[in-house]
Amino acid sequence: MFRFSKHPPKQLLYLLLFHDMKASRDREIGIDVGCGLMQNRPLFRTRRYLAIDLDEDRLVRGRARYPEAETMAMRMEDVRDVSGDLVLCVQTFVNYQFPVENTRPAAEALVRMTRRDGTLIFNISKRNLGYEREIDALLADAFETVTKVTYGALAGRNLGPLSPLVAYAMYLLPGLRHGREYTKVYYRCEGRR
C-alpha cells in the first residue's frame, strides 16, 4: 500500500511503516492507537484489528470502510486491560491537540498495551523531545530491542511530486534525515518483556 505525502518527513514515515508493519503478519491482535479514519488499517496483517481514538465520529466513519474493525473511543492513557501483538501509534504525539504533559503517561500506556514478545511502533515530535530520555529509559526496560530513527529534514516543506524521491533518498541515506537537528523520533520496539 502506497501512501503519498507532499512533505518528505511524513513520506519517510510512510516508508518506515510500510517496511516495519510486516511484523504484524500472522499475529493475533493489532492495535491502532490514535487511528483517526483508520488510514493505516491496510498495513495491519493481524487477524484482528482494534482501533482506538478519542473522536467517536472518526471511528464510526472508519468502520464504514472497515466493518471488521473493533473500536474503542477513549484517550490512550485511559486504556486498561487491552493488549495486542503489534501496537501502532503514529502522528498522535505530533498532533497540536495532544497535551504535551501527557507524553510520559501516553508512552507508558502504549507499553502496557503491548503483549509479551510484541512489537510497539510510534513516533514523537519536537514538542515531545523534552521527554525523549525518559521514553528511551522506559522502552529499554520494557523491550529486548529498541530502534530509533531520528528525522525531520525539510519539515513543513511541500515538495509535491518530488517528496517520495526525497523521502526514499532519506530512507537509504540516514544522514539526509535531519539537518542541524532532528524534529521527530520514530521508535520500533520489539520483544516486549
Disulfide bonds with the S-S distance in Angstrom:
none
